[in-house]
């Protein structure tokens, strides 16, 4: 027996199409309306690259759309820029005006 000119026992190469497609959309509504075949995924970007949509369709036709907003990474502040609770309490206490009727040192 032969299969495509090769013996049936000859190992066959299984060429599959990629499971994800990449494209560009102008809006979220376009991503919602974009066609994706069952069992496939599609990754879509907005023209400004600020939003990424990942639309997946399962083999039974259930559709999901994940939306990712891209933004610049915020710089991480060094630990020396933080204040402990005790340091904050002491600084706030120093800002309070002295209470009336309480003698302070050196006052008569």
N, C-alpha and C positions, 0 to 999 in steps of 0.2 A: 504494500500500500504506500501511496505517496501523497504528501500534503504540500502543495505549492512547489512541486518539483523536488521536494526533499522527503526522505523516508519519514514515516510517522514517528519513529523513535528519536529522530534528530531533534535536539533542543530548539525550540522556537523562541525568537526574540519577541518580547511583548512591548511594543512601543505605545506608551500612553501619552495622552495629551496632558499638559500641565493642569493641575487642579484649580489654579487661580489665574485670573485675568487681571491686568492692570490697565486703568484708564483714567480719564479726566472728566469731571462733571462741573457744571456751573453752580449748582445749588444742592441742598439736601433733598429737595423734591425730585431733582433729576436722579439722584442716587436711589431714592425710593422706587422710581419708575424704571430704573435700568434693568434690562433683562439679564437674568443669570439662569443657566440651565440647571436642572436637578442634579445634585451631587457635586456642584461646582461652587466656587467663591469668586468674588470680584473685589479688587481693591481699587478705590477711586479717590482722587485728590481734587481739591478745588484749585483754580488757576493760581491763587496766591499761596498755595501749599500750607494754609493755616488749618485746614480741616481734612481729616482722612476718614473715609467711609469703608467699612468692610461688610459686604453683603454676601451672605451664605444661604444656599438653598439645599435642604436635605433631600435625600432620595425620595421621601414621601411628599415633597413640595413645601415643607415648612420653611419660612423665610425669616432670617434675622438680619438686622442692620445695626452694626456697632459704629458709633461715631466717636472720633478722637479729635480733640482740639489741641493743636500743636502750639506751644508757646516757648519763649526763650527761658532757659533755665535761670532761676533766681540764684544770685551768689549766696554762698553759705558764709554767714558771719563767723568770725573767729570767736572762741569762747570768751575772750577778754572783753567783748562788747556786751556781754550779758551782766545783769545785776542779780545778786541773790536776794531772797525775800528779806533777810536780815538787813542787808545794805539798803534796800528800799525803805523798810520801816524806819531805820535810823535817819535817812534823808528826809522822809516825810515828817518825822517828829521834830527835826531841827527847823522845819519851815513853819511850824505852828507858832502863833503868837503866845507870849506868856499869859497865864491865867491871871485874872484880876483878883486881888485880895491875897495873893500868895507872895510872900517876901522872897526876893531874890538876893543872892549874896552881894554884899556891899551896899544894899539899899537900906535906908533907915525909915 
